[in-house]
């Protein structure tokens, strides 16, 4: 099985598996997340994106995770809900996580 990335490029199965494994294991600290989002002018949009979540339970989970989590996991459902609201693709989120991990 192959995977079509956001640039409509089909990745070979081995690369797809590597990407999926990385996404499942990648995490950053809240400090790293806030710094990288601020650097890219996205930090102020997070509160608005969370507030815009229609499902009350999902919104509450995202609020709690954003405010109190000790790590932010790339594969967390709330991260995947927010990235579209911030105008990011999955690959864009991957890049932010990689950049943040270096801070």
Phi, psi and omega per residue, in radians:
X1 nan 2.425 3.094
X2 -1.957 2.930 -3.099
X3 -2.231 2.391 3.115
X4 -1.681 2.055 -3.117
X5 -1.444 -3.135 -3.068
X6 -1.126 -0.339 3.102
X7 -1.622 0.227 -3.133
X8 1.045 0.600 3.076
X9 -1.856 2.233 3.138
X10 -1.425 2.149 3.115
X11 -1.609 2.460 3.060
X12 -1.072 2.752 -3.084
X13 -0.934 -0.755 -3.100
X14 -1.119 -0.712 3.104
X15 -1.197 -0.661 3.105
X16 -1.089 -0.798 3.125
X17 -1.092 -0.733 3.110
X18 -1.076 -0.776 3.137
X19 -1.099 -0.783 3.130
X20 -1.102 -0.733 3.096
X21 -1.109 -0.738 3.126
X22 -1.091 -0.812 -3.139
X23 -1.047 -0.630 3.128
X24 -1.221 -0.477 -3.054
X25 -1.835 -0.249 -3.056
X26 -1.283 2.388 3.039
X27 -2.643 2.731 3.087
X28 -2.383 2.914 3.082
X29 -1.470 2.792 3.059
X30 -1.021 -0.625 3.090
X31 -1.057 -0.844 3.125
X32 -1.060 -0.740 -3.141
X33 -1.073 -0.826 -3.106
X34 -1.153 -0.689 3.122
X35 -1.116 -0.795 -3.112
X36 -1.226 -0.653 3.089
X37 -1.154 -0.693 3.089
X38 -1.112 -0.736 3.134
X39 -1.016 -0.599 -3.086
X40 -1.744 0.188 3.092
X41 1.214 0.450 -3.074
X42 -1.899 -0.184 -3.012
X43 -1.074 -0.769 -3.103
X44 -1.162 -0.393 3.127
X45 -1.350 -0.251 -3.085
X46 -1.143 -0.829 -3.138
X47 -1.051 -0.727 3.111
X48 -1.138 -0.710 -3.141
X49 -1.135 -0.702 3.105
X50 -1.158 -0.789 -3.141
X51 -1.075 -0.464 -3.101
X52 -1.439 -0.109 3.112
X53 -1.177 2.094 -3.043
X54 -1.232 -0.728 -3.125
X55 -1.252 2.073 -3.042
X56 -1.039 -0.731 -3.133
X57 -1.158 -0.759 3.091
X58 -1.082 -0.691 3.122
X59 -1.116 -0.771 3.132
X60 -1.107 -0.720 3.108
X61 -1.072 -0.809 -3.140
X62 -1.082 -0.722 3.114
X63 -1.071 -0.806 -3.132
X64 -1.129 -0.802 3.127
X65 -1.054 -0.802 -3.097
X66 -1.116 -0.699 -3.064
X67 -1.487 -0.537 -2.941
X68 -2.153 -0.178 -3.103
X69 -1.137 2.541 3.068
X70 -1.578 -0.295 3.005
X71 -2.459 2.713 3.062
X72 -2.060 2.038 -3.077
X73 -1.583 2.345 3.142
X74 -1.020 -0.600 -3.068
X75 -1.549 0.029 -3.115
X76 -1.082 2.345 -3.124
X77 -0.963 -0.665 -3.111
X78 -1.183 -0.538 3.061
X79 -1.128 -0.756 -3.141
X80 -1.183 -0.491 3.065
X81 -1.232 -0.689 -3.034
X82 -1.353 -0.548 -2.962
X83 -1.062 -0.636 3.115
X84 -1.149 -0.650 3.117
X85 -1.158 -0.429 3.123
X86 -1.598 0.053 3.120
X87 1.360 0.427 -3.113
X88 -1.863 2.603 2.977
X89 -1.583 2.990 3.052
X90 -1.030 -0.712 3.125
X91 -1.139 -0.627 3.092
X92 -1.099 -0.700 3.082
X93 -1.147 -0.729 3.089
X94 -0.987 -0.814 -3.128
X95 -1.103 -0.715 3.103
X96 -1.105 -0.717 3.106
X97 -1.109 -0.746 3.129
X98 -1.112 -0.763 3.137
X99 -1.136 -0.784 -3.128
X100 -1.082 -0.634 -3.120
X101 -1.091 -0.354 3.139
X102 -1.544 -0.124 -3.112
X103 -1.415 nan nan
